[in-house]
Amino acid sequence: MKPASADILAGIAKAELGDWIDPTVVPVRWHCDLYDADGQRVGDGDGHTATEAMALAWLCVWAPDALINARVEPGAVPYDIPDGWRFELAPPWQSKPD
């Protein structure tokens, strides 16, 4: 499972609008860890939905300061995800604090 181009575009819009969740404030959320084709963990993302979390994890790799700067350079984030990249999701009930 991976985000579609539309999900990535929506993630970019969320970053630029500052409309993303802060995981320290929203403890119950979808969480995604992203691994590259070599199996290295390269980013993560949190969202209200699985696709939002995956898109923000993808954004974390290609525009790591996007959530801080509210800016994504045009063309910086590819919309096609190569084979071998793995999105590991944790649903809200697993990210819920004890």
MDAnalysis code that builds the backbone (N, CA, C; Angstrom):
import MDAnalysis as mda
import numpy as np

u = mda.Universe.empty(294, n_residues=98, atom_resindex=np.repeat(np.arange(98), 3), trajectory=True)
u.add_TopologyAttr("name", ["N", "CA", "C"] * 98)
u.add_TopologyAttr("resid", np.arange(1, 99))
u.add_TopologyAttr("resname", ["MET", "LYS", "PRO", "ALA", "SER", "ALA", "ASP", "ILE", "LEU", "ALA", "GLY", "ILE", "ALA", "LYS", "ALA", "GLU", "LEU", "GLY", "ASP", "TRP", "ILE", "ASP", "PRO", "THR", "VAL", "VAL", "PRO", "VAL", "ARG", "TRP", "HIS", "CYS", "ASP", "LEU", "TYR", "ASP", "ALA", "ASP", "GLY", "GLN", "ARG", "VAL", "GLY", "ASP", "GLY", "ASP", "GLY", "HIS", "THR", "ALA", "THR", "GLU", "ALA", "MET", "ALA", "LEU", "ALA", "TRP", "LEU", "CYS", "VAL", "TRP", "ALA", "PRO", "ASP", "ALA", "LEU", "ILE", "ASN", "ALA", "ARG", "VAL", "GLU", "PRO", "GLY", "ALA", "VAL", "PRO", "TYR", "ASP", "ILE", "PRO", "ASP", "GLY", "TRP", "ARG", "PHE", "GLU", "LEU", "ALA", "PRO", "PRO", "TRP", "GLN", "SER", "LYS", "PRO", "ASP"])
u.atoms.positions = np.array([
    [0.841, -1.179, 0.000],
    [0.000, 0.000, 0.000],
    [0.886, 1.243, 0.000],
    [0.529, 2.189, -0.835],
    [1.276, 3.439, -0.902],
    [0.323, 4.556, -1.303],
    [0.709, 5.805, -1.045],
    [-0.186, 6.911, -1.397],
    [-0.232, 7.140, -2.903],
    [-1.391, 7.584, -3.372],
    [-1.554, 7.949, -4.776],
    [-1.029, 9.366, -4.983],
    [-0.864, 9.739, -6.238],
    [-0.405, 11.097, -6.561],
    [-1.298, 12.156, -5.917],
    [-2.613, 11.926, -5.937],
    [-3.553, 12.884, -5.331],
    [-3.321, 13.007, -3.829],
    [-2.966, 11.903, -3.168],
    [-2.684, 11.939, -1.726],
    [-1.429, 12.765, -1.451],
    [-0.418, 12.600, -2.293],
    [0.830, 13.355, -2.136],
    [0.571, 14.841, -2.353],
    [-0.201, 15.155, -3.357],
    [-0.564, 16.550, -3.619],
    [-1.334, 17.139, -2.433],
    [-2.249, 16.372, -1.864],
    [-2.990, 16.833, -0.686],
    [-2.049, 17.037, 0.502],
    [-1.055, 16.163, 0.664],
    [-0.063, 16.318, 1.726],
    [0.754, 17.588, 1.555],
    [1.131, 17.892, 0.332],
    [1.862, 19.130, 0.050],
    [0.995, 20.337, 0.409],
    [-0.280, 20.284, 0.038],
    [-1.195, 21.389, 0.366],
    [-1.334, 21.548, 1.874],
    [-1.445, 20.438, 2.606],
    [-1.543, 20.505, 4.070],
    [-0.299, 21.158, 4.660],
    [0.862, 20.781, 4.158],
    [2.113, 21.359, 4.662],
    [2.148, 22.864, 4.403],
    [1.779, 23.266, 3.203],
    [1.851, 24.681, 2.848],
    [0.796, 25.522, 3.570],
    [-0.318, 24.894, 3.952],
    [-1.362, 25.611, 4.688],
    [-1.181, 25.512, 6.202],
    [-0.217, 24.717, 6.638],
    [-0.027, 24.505, 8.068],
    [-1.156, 23.681, 8.670],
    [-1.807, 22.875, 7.828],
    [-2.977, 22.095, 8.231],
    [-2.605, 20.640, 8.512],
    [-1.511, 20.420, 9.194],
    [-1.084, 19.075, 9.538],
    [-1.174, 18.925, 11.053],
    [-1.281, 17.694, 11.518],
    [-1.408, 17.489, 12.956],
    [-0.030, 17.402, 13.610],
    [0.032, 17.886, 14.815],
    [1.241, 17.782, 15.624],
    [1.078, 16.539, 16.486],
    [1.909, 15.508, 16.289],
    [1.737, 14.270, 17.040],
    [1.916, 14.427, 18.548],
    [2.537, 15.514, 18.990],
    [2.650, 15.725, 20.437],
    [1.352, 16.281, 21.015],
    [0.487, 16.799, 20.140],
    [-0.791, 17.362, 20.575],
    [-1.943, 16.402, 20.285],
    [-1.823, 15.629, 19.222],
    [-2.868, 14.685, 18.821],
    [-2.316, 13.264, 18.995],
    [-2.483, 12.689, 20.185],
    [-1.880, 11.382, 20.436],
    [-2.553, 10.220, 19.708],
    [-3.818, 10.340, 19.341],
    [-4.513, 9.260, 18.653],
    [-4.597, 9.627, 17.179],
    [-3.801, 8.933, 16.352],
    [-3.663, 9.280, 14.945],
    [-3.085, 8.084, 14.189],
    [-3.115, 8.158, 12.873],
    [-2.405, 7.183, 12.053],
    [-0.934, 7.590, 12.038],
    [-0.061, 6.608, 12.094],
    [1.380, 6.870, 12.018],
    [1.945, 5.993, 10.908],
    [2.900, 6.539, 10.165],
    [3.541, 5.791, 9.086],
    [5.054, 5.960, 9.169],
    [5.765, 4.843, 9.179],
    [7.221, 4.848, 9.022],
    [7.500, 4.434, 7.593],
    [8.422, 5.137, 6.945],
    [8.743, 4.885, 5.539],
    [10.156, 4.319, 5.421],
    [10.272, 3.251, 4.639],
    [11.553, 2.583, 4.401],
    [11.863, 2.619, 2.911],
    [13.120, 2.921, 2.584],
    [13.519, 2.958, 1.186],
    [13.736, 1.545, 0.650],
    [14.132, 1.431, -0.597],
    [14.310, 0.129, -1.251],
    [15.413, -0.708, -0.615],
    [16.324, -0.071, 0.141],
    [17.386, -0.804, 0.841],
    [16.967, -1.225, 2.243],
    [15.726, -0.892, 2.635],
    [15.226, -1.263, 3.952],
    [15.577, -0.282, 5.056],
    [16.138, 0.875, 4.687],
    [16.502, 1.895, 5.679],
    [15.298, 2.767, 5.987],
    [15.043, 3.019, 7.269],
    [13.973, 3.933, 7.648],
    [14.419, 5.340, 7.265],
    [13.611, 6.016, 6.445],
    [14.018, 7.314, 5.916],
    [13.069, 8.451, 6.288],
    [11.928, 8.140, 6.865],
    [10.997, 9.200, 7.233],
    [9.771, 8.656, 7.932],
    [8.941, 9.583, 8.371],
    [7.688, 9.197, 9.011],
    [6.661, 10.304, 8.815],
    [5.416, 9.961, 9.068],
    [4.342, 10.928, 8.956],
    [3.181, 10.543, 9.838],
    [2.410, 11.521, 10.234],
    [1.242, 11.310, 11.078],
    [0.057, 12.026, 10.453],
    [-1.110, 11.404, 10.532],
    [-2.284, 12.022, 9.944],
    [-3.578, 11.492, 10.512],
    [-4.655, 12.125, 10.092],
    [-5.989, 11.695, 10.506],
    [-6.415, 10.430, 9.768],
    [-5.809, 10.184, 8.606],
    [-6.114, 8.990, 7.813],
    [-4.810, 8.287, 7.449],
    [-4.946, 7.047, 7.015],
    [-3.763, 6.284, 6.596],
    [-3.080, 6.942, 5.405],
    [-3.865, 7.374, 4.419],
    [-3.258, 7.976, 3.229],
    [-2.580, 9.298, 3.554],
    [-3.141, 10.053, 4.481],
    [-2.505, 11.310, 4.891],
    [-1.169, 11.030, 5.574],
    [-1.126, 10.040, 6.453],
    [0.121, 9.687, 7.137],
    [1.180, 9.217, 6.141],
    [0.768, 8.401, 5.160],
    [1.724, 7.929, 4.152],
    [2.235, 9.081, 3.294],
    [1.345, 9.969, 2.880],
    [1.757, 11.110, 2.052],
    [2.726, 12.012, 2.809],
    [2.467, 12.236, 4.091],
    [3.363, 13.102, 4.868],
    [4.699, 12.412, 5.144],
    [4.701, 11.090, 5.233],
    [5.976, 10.368, 5.364],
    [6.793, 10.536, 4.081],
    [6.132, 10.443, 2.927],
    [6.803, 10.641, 1.635],
    [7.343, 12.061, 1.539],
    [6.545, 13.007, 1.980],
    [6.948, 14.415, 1.980],
    [8.159, 14.626, 2.895],
    [8.203, 13.911, 4.011],
    [9.312, 14.015, 4.965],
    [10.652, 13.702, 4.296],
    [10.647, 12.774, 3.353],
    [11.881, 12.385, 2.667],
    [12.341, 13.459, 1.683],
    [11.415, 13.981, 0.897],
    [11.763, 14.864, -0.215],
    [11.744, 16.346, 0.129],
    [11.004, 16.704, 1.163],
    [10.930, 18.105, 1.604],
    [10.886, 18.114, 3.133],
    [12.003, 17.726, 3.774],
    [12.001, 17.516, 5.221],
    [11.635, 18.742, 6.055],
    [11.831, 19.933, 5.537],
    [11.493, 21.138, 6.296],
    [10.126, 21.704, 5.932],
    [9.371, 21.006, 5.129],
    [8.092, 21.526, 4.628],
    [7.111, 21.870, 5.746],
    [7.047, 21.031, 6.765],
    [6.094, 21.298, 7.837],
    [6.531, 22.468, 8.705],
    [7.808, 22.719, 8.776],
    [8.330, 23.840, 9.567],
    [8.222, 25.140, 8.777],
    [8.625, 25.098, 7.507],
    [8.680, 26.306, 6.683],
    [7.395, 26.605, 5.923],
    [6.436, 25.643, 5.925],
    [5.189, 25.782, 5.168],
    [5.480, 26.084, 3.690],
    [6.500, 25.402, 3.167],
    [6.895, 25.628, 1.771],
    [7.448, 24.334, 1.190],
    [6.989, 24.023, -0.005],
    [7.518, 22.889, -0.757],
    [7.896, 23.421, -2.130],
    [9.168, 23.308, -2.470],
    [9.629, 23.781, -3.772],
    [8.946, 22.977, -4.876],
    [8.438, 23.653, -5.902],
    [7.822, 22.929, -7.011],
    [8.781, 21.895, -7.601],
    [8.275, 20.693, -7.788],
    [9.076, 19.614, -8.371],
    [9.951, 18.872, -7.379],
    [9.976, 19.311, -6.121],
    [10.852, 18.676, -5.125],
    [10.351, 17.293, -4.701],
    [9.055, 17.091, -4.755],
    [8.465, 15.839, -4.276],
    [7.922, 15.054, -5.471],
    [8.496, 13.890, -5.748],
    [7.981, 13.085, -6.857],
    [6.604, 12.505, -6.521],
    [5.784, 12.341, -7.541],
    [4.441, 11.786, -7.354],
    [4.400, 10.284, -7.594],
    [5.432, 9.739, -8.188],
    [5.520, 8.297, -8.420],
    [6.488, 7.686, -7.409],
    [6.039, 6.640, -6.775],
    [6.848, 5.972, -5.753],
    [7.446, 4.709, -6.372],
    [8.775, 4.615, -6.380],
    [9.417, 3.438, -6.983],
    [9.094, 2.152, -6.223],
    [9.169, 1.054, -6.923],
    [8.991, -0.253, -6.289],
    [10.049, -0.428, -5.200],
    [9.680, -1.138, -4.174],
    [10.620, -1.452, -3.105],
    [10.492, -0.561, -1.883],
    [9.896, 0.608, -2.038],
    [9.682, 1.478, -0.884],
    [8.513, 0.914, -0.079],
    [8.646, 0.947, 1.264],
    [7.640, 0.316, 2.124],
    [7.079, 1.329, 3.119],
    [5.763, 1.402, 3.168],
    [5.046, 2.264, 4.101],
    [4.470, 1.370, 5.194],
    [4.954, 1.533, 6.426],
    [4.471, 0.740, 7.546],
    [3.520, 1.587, 8.375],
    [2.261, 1.176, 8.416],
    [1.234, 1.945, 9.101],
    [0.930, 1.415, 10.487],
    [0.679, 2.325, 11.412],
    [0.170, 1.984, 12.735],
    [-1.156, 2.740, 12.878],
    [-2.263, 1.995, 13.036],
    [-3.566, 2.649, 13.145],
    [-3.725, 3.387, 14.471],
    [-4.730, 4.254, 14.547],
    [-4.907, 5.080, 15.749],
    [-4.958, 4.299, 17.056],
    [-5.572, 3.154, 17.059],
    [-5.657, 2.413, 18.319],
    [-4.311, 1.872, 18.769],
    [-3.313, 1.831, 17.871],
    [-1.968, 1.420, 18.270],
    [-1.093, 2.606, 18.668],
    [-1.467, 3.808, 18.248],
    [-0.684, 4.991, 18.622],
    [-1.254, 5.678, 19.856],
    [-2.376, 5.130, 20.345],
    [-3.037, 5.687, 21.527],
    [-2.144, 5.508, 22.756],
    [-1.986, 6.575, 23.563],
    [-1.144, 6.440, 24.765],
    [-1.744, 5.483, 25.774],
    [-0.902, 4.857, 26.597],
    [-1.381, 3.924, 27.628],
    [-2.182, 4.629, 28.691],
])
